[in-house]
């Protein structure tokens, strides 16, 4: 779980570019986590 969190925090910006669907970023974190 720690690894996923750290990874979600760093690539959070990249994820936003890949998934512009989540403007807040919360959805992106949930998707990456699961």
One Martini backbone bead per residue (centre of mass of N, CA, C, O) as a GRO file, in nm:
protein
   34
    1UNK     BB    1   0.059   0.062  -0.021
    2UNK     BB    2   0.292   0.258   0.000
    3UNK     BB    3   0.378   0.242  -0.289
    4UNK     BB    4   0.121   0.345  -0.422
    5UNK     BB    5   0.124   0.619  -0.290
    6UNK     BB    6   0.395   0.722  -0.389
    7UNK     BB    7   0.324   0.684  -0.688
    8UNK     BB    8   0.071   0.867  -0.688
    9UNK     BB    9   0.222   1.128  -0.615
   10UNK     BB   10   0.418   1.151  -0.850
   11UNK     BB   11   0.230   1.054  -1.112
   12UNK     BB   12  -0.006   1.248  -1.088
   13UNK     BB   13   0.057   1.429  -1.328
   14UNK     BB   14   0.059   1.216  -1.545
   15UNK     BB   15  -0.220   1.105  -1.500
   16UNK     BB   16  -0.367   1.360  -1.581
   17UNK     BB   17  -0.279   1.342  -1.875
   18UNK     BB   18  -0.405   1.061  -1.920
   19UNK     BB   19  -0.654   1.153  -1.704
   20UNK     BB   20  -0.858   1.425  -1.760
   21UNK     BB   21  -1.116   1.346  -1.608
   22UNK     BB   22  -0.962   1.427  -1.339
   23UNK     BB   23  -0.937   1.734  -1.195
   24UNK     BB   24  -0.887   1.678  -0.891
   25UNK     BB   25  -0.750   1.363  -0.857
   26UNK     BB   26  -0.903   1.161  -0.686
   27UNK     BB   27  -0.978   0.958  -0.902
   28UNK     BB   28  -0.693   0.889  -0.982
   29UNK     BB   29  -0.609   0.766  -0.717
   30UNK     BB   30  -0.815   0.543  -0.709
   31UNK     BB   31  -0.734   0.406  -0.968
   32UNK     BB   32  -0.439   0.351  -0.898
   33UNK     BB   33  -0.492   0.192  -0.642
   34UNK     BB   34  -0.692  -0.018  -0.802
   0.00000   0.00000   0.00000
